[in-house]
Amino acid sequence: MSVARFWRKQIQRYNLIGTHCSNCNEYFYPPRNMCPTCRRDGKIESYKFTGNGEIVSFTVIRTAAEGFEHQTPYVLAIVKLDEGARLTTQIVCNDPSQIHMGMRVRPVFRKLGDGGEKGMIYYGTKFVPVQPLKHD
């Protein structure tokens, strides 16, 4: 399998594909093979999330790990999707001071990183505020 094909097959990264237990109606991201509540009685099925949600917690990274220094400051947040699943993600914005808990967000397709100077670039889902941020 070629490297590019490998990344295209990472369906949950590109499409916010998780799982849903039709027995207890819980949603999971990343996908799970077994429902932690229902265990063996669970009926897990693939589910494509809308991606819309709200910020339930966040932090502003001002001193980044090696390779991410050019991106500081940036916001990492826990986003609760409308279906109930929570995920950790980056919030794309120009002014981190305007981010707040309860802020509505939507998914966007962005560069996540690369494999060095000659490595491949890989992409995935980040989030942006639904309402435009105010400019000072």
Secondary structure, 3 states (H helix, E strand, C coil): CCHHHHHHCCHHHHHCEEEEECCCCEEECCCCCCECCCECCCCEEEEECCCCEEEEEEEEECCCCCCCHHHCCEEEEEEEECCCCEEEEEECCCCHHHCCCCCEEEEEEEEEEECCCCCCEEEEEEEEECCCCCCC
